[in-house]
C-alpha cells in the first residue's frame, strides 16, 4: 500500500478511463474510507449513491452540463449532503455548512482511497442539482455536493501547476507569509 504523502502528491484528476470494472472489494474499501471521514458531531450528515449502470452514468454526465468523459468511468459515487441530520444538533449552521463539509470530506477520503488502490478519479461539481437528484432517486431535501468518477486511467494525466504556499498560507494573521520548508516534491524523495 502506498504512503499517504505519495498518494496525495501523485493523485491527478482523470478524464480518460479504460473500460475495466472497479472490483467489488475495491468499491467496498473506497466506501469504507469515505465512511471513516471525520464529520461534525460524528453525525455523518451525508449519503452516497453508488452508480455503475451505464445509462445512469451517461445521464449523470449529461446532467453535468455535458461532461461526457464521465460516462467512460465505470463507477460514479454521488455524494449528497443531508442537512436535516446535521440541523437536529447544529441548527441552521449544521444544515447550511456542516452537512456540506461532511459530504466534502467523505468524497475526498474516497478519492484518496481509490488512488491508493490504483484507480483514477475526478471530482465533478458542475451539474444541475435537480437532475442529479432525479437520476439517483434521492429525496429533494438532499444536496448533491460532488460526483466522483472512478476507474482505471487510460494513459497518464499531466501534472498541473499549483500556487505556491506563500500565496495563500499565512502565519498568525492574514497577510503574513508562513515560512514553509517542506514541499510535496521533497516528500516523494526516497526515505531511509
LUMVOMI-313538 format. One record per residue (C-alpha): residue in one letter; x, y, z. Coordinates in nm, 2 decimals. Layout:
<recs>
[A,[X,Y,Z]]
...
</recs>
This chain:
<recs>
[X,[0.00,0.00,0.00]]
[X,[0.15,0.34,-0.09]]
[X,[0.24,0.60,0.16]]
[X,[-0.03,0.87,0.23]]
[X,[0.20,1.16,0.12]]
[X,[0.28,0.97,-0.20]]
[X,[-0.09,0.92,-0.27]]
[X,[-0.17,1.29,-0.22]]
[X,[0.12,1.41,-0.43]]
[X,[0.06,1.17,-0.72]]
[X,[-0.32,1.20,-0.74]]
[X,[-0.45,1.37,-1.06]]
[X,[-0.79,1.44,-1.20]]
[X,[-0.85,1.16,-1.45]]
[X,[-1.08,1.22,-1.75]]
[X,[-0.99,0.92,-1.97]]
[X,[-1.08,0.58,-1.83]]
[X,[-1.03,0.22,-1.95]]
[X,[-1.35,0.01,-1.96]]
[X,[-1.21,-0.22,-1.68]]
[X,[-1.46,-0.25,-1.40]]
[X,[-1.38,-0.15,-1.04]]
[X,[-1.35,-0.46,-0.84]]
[X,[-1.63,-0.52,-0.58]]
[X,[-1.38,-0.54,-0.29]]
[X,[-1.22,-0.22,-0.40]]
[X,[-1.56,-0.04,-0.41]]
[X,[-1.62,-0.16,-0.05]]
[X,[-1.27,-0.04,0.06]]
[X,[-1.33,0.30,-0.11]]
[X,[-1.67,0.33,0.06]]
[X,[-1.53,0.23,0.40]]
[X,[-1.26,0.50,0.36]]
[X,[-1.53,0.76,0.28]]
[X,[-1.74,0.65,0.58]]
[X,[-1.43,0.68,0.81]]
[X,[-1.40,1.05,0.73]]
[X,[-1.45,1.29,1.02]]
[X,[-1.79,1.47,1.04]]
[X,[-1.94,1.73,1.26]]
[X,[-2.06,1.57,1.59]]
[X,[-2.00,1.23,1.42]]
[X,[-2.34,1.27,1.25]]
[X,[-2.22,1.17,0.90]]
[X,[-2.47,1.41,0.75]]
[X,[-2.43,1.28,0.40]]
[X,[-2.53,0.98,0.18]]
[X,[-2.35,0.81,-0.10]]
[X,[-2.52,0.67,-0.41]]
[X,[-2.31,0.41,-0.60]]
[X,[-2.38,0.42,-0.97]]
[X,[-2.25,0.16,-1.21]]
[X,[-2.53,0.14,-1.46]]
[X,[-2.41,0.26,-1.80]]
[X,[-2.73,0.45,-1.88]]
[X,[-2.75,0.62,-1.54]]
[X,[-2.38,0.72,-1.57]]
[X,[-2.45,0.87,-1.91]]
[X,[-2.75,1.06,-1.76]]
[X,[-2.52,1.20,-1.49]]
[X,[-2.27,1.31,-1.75]]
[X,[-2.55,1.49,-1.94]]
[X,[-2.68,1.65,-1.61]]
[X,[-2.32,1.76,-1.55]]
[X,[-2.35,2.01,-1.84]]
[X,[-2.23,1.76,-2.10]]
[X,[-1.91,1.64,-1.93]]
[X,[-1.93,1.32,-2.14]]
[X,[-1.59,1.19,-2.02]]
[X,[-1.78,1.09,-1.71]]
[X,[-1.97,0.82,-1.89]]
[X,[-1.64,0.64,-1.96]]
[X,[-1.58,0.59,-1.59]]
[X,[-1.72,0.25,-1.48]]
[X,[-1.82,0.39,-1.13]]
[X,[-1.97,0.71,-1.01]]
[X,[-2.01,0.80,-0.64]]
[X,[-2.27,1.06,-0.59]]
[X,[-2.22,1.24,-0.25]]
[X,[-2.53,1.40,-0.11]]
[X,[-2.54,1.63,0.19]]
[X,[-2.82,1.55,0.44]]
[X,[-2.89,1.89,0.60]]
[X,[-3.17,1.77,0.83]]
[X,[-2.94,1.51,1.00]]
[X,[-2.70,1.79,1.09]]
[X,[-2.96,2.06,1.18]]
[X,[-3.11,1.84,1.45]]
[X,[-2.79,1.91,1.66]]
[X,[-2.64,2.22,1.50]]
[X,[-2.94,2.41,1.37]]
[X,[-2.90,2.64,1.06]]
[X,[-2.52,2.62,1.06]]
[X,[-2.54,2.24,1.05]]
[X,[-2.79,2.24,0.76]]
[X,[-2.61,2.51,0.56]]
[X,[-2.25,2.43,0.63]]
[X,[-2.16,2.12,0.83]]
[X,[-2.36,1.88,0.62]]
[X,[-2.18,2.01,0.31]]
[X,[-1.84,1.98,0.48]]
[X,[-1.92,1.62,0.59]]
[X,[-2.00,1.52,0.23]]
[X,[-1.69,1.70,0.10]]
[X,[-1.45,1.53,0.34]]
[X,[-1.60,1.19,0.28]]
[X,[-1.57,1.25,-0.10]]
[X,[-1.21,1.34,-0.06]]
[X,[-1.13,1.03,0.15]]
[X,[-1.29,0.82,-0.13]]
[X,[-1.07,0.98,-0.39]]
[X,[-0.75,0.92,-0.19]]
[X,[-0.85,0.56,-0.12]]
[X,[-0.93,0.50,-0.49]]
[X,[-0.59,0.64,-0.59]]
[X,[-0.42,0.42,-0.33]]
[X,[-0.59,0.12,-0.49]]
[X,[-0.46,0.22,-0.84]]
[X,[-0.77,0.39,-0.97]]
[X,[-0.81,0.74,-1.11]]
[X,[-1.08,0.98,-1.00]]
[X,[-1.23,1.31,-1.10]]
[X,[-1.43,1.55,-0.87]]
[X,[-1.72,1.68,-1.07]]
[X,[-1.90,1.97,-0.90]]
[X,[-2.07,2.13,-1.20]]
[X,[-2.41,1.98,-1.25]]
[X,[-2.79,2.05,-1.24]]
[X,[-2.88,1.96,-0.88]]
[X,[-3.24,1.87,-0.95]]
[X,[-3.15,1.65,-1.24]]
[X,[-2.89,1.47,-1.03]]
[X,[-3.13,1.41,-0.75]]
[X,[-3.39,1.27,-1.00]]
[X,[-3.14,1.04,-1.17]]
[X,[-3.03,0.88,-0.85]]
[X,[-3.38,0.89,-0.70]]
[X,[-3.28,1.09,-0.40]]
[X,[-3.52,1.30,-0.18]]
[X,[-3.55,1.67,-0.27]]
[X,[-3.41,1.77,0.07]]
[X,[-3.07,1.63,-0.01]]
[X,[-2.80,1.85,-0.17]]
[X,[-2.57,1.70,-0.44]]
[X,[-2.22,1.80,-0.34]]
[X,[-2.00,1.60,-0.58]]
[X,[-1.99,1.32,-0.83]]
[X,[-1.66,1.13,-0.80]]
[X,[-1.58,0.93,-1.12]]
[X,[-1.37,0.62,-1.05]]
[X,[-1.19,0.39,-1.29]]
[X,[-0.85,0.27,-1.42]]
[X,[-0.69,0.56,-1.60]]
[X,[-0.63,0.53,-1.98]]
[X,[-0.29,0.69,-2.02]]
[X,[-0.12,0.94,-1.79]]
[X,[-0.27,1.27,-1.68]]
[X,[-0.03,1.57,-1.69]]
[X,[0.10,1.73,-1.38]]
[X,[-0.07,2.06,-1.32]]
[X,[0.09,2.36,-1.16]]
[X,[-0.01,2.46,-0.81]]
[X,[0.00,2.80,-0.64]]
[X,[0.30,2.84,-0.40]]
[X,[0.21,2.82,-0.03]]
[X,[0.33,3.18,0.01]]
[X,[0.03,3.29,-0.19]]
[X,[-0.24,3.16,0.04]]
[X,[-0.09,3.03,0.37]]
[X,[-0.04,3.28,0.64]]
[X,[0.12,3.28,0.99]]
[X,[-0.09,3.40,1.28]]
[X,[-0.27,3.68,1.08]]
[X,[-0.38,3.71,0.72]]
[X,[-0.11,3.86,0.50]]
[X,[0.20,3.73,0.70]]
[X,[0.36,3.46,0.49]]
[X,[0.40,3.12,0.66]]
[X,[0.77,3.01,0.63]]
[X,[0.74,2.66,0.49]]
[X,[1.04,2.43,0.43]]
[X,[0.89,2.10,0.30]]
[X,[0.72,2.06,-0.04]]
[X,[0.53,1.77,-0.18]]
[X,[0.82,1.72,-0.42]]
[X,[1.05,1.66,-0.13]]
[X,[0.81,1.42,0.03]]
[X,[0.83,1.20,-0.28]]
[X,[1.21,1.15,-0.25]]
[X,[1.32,0.81,-0.12]]
[X,[1.33,0.80,0.26]]
[X,[1.57,0.59,0.47]]
</recs>
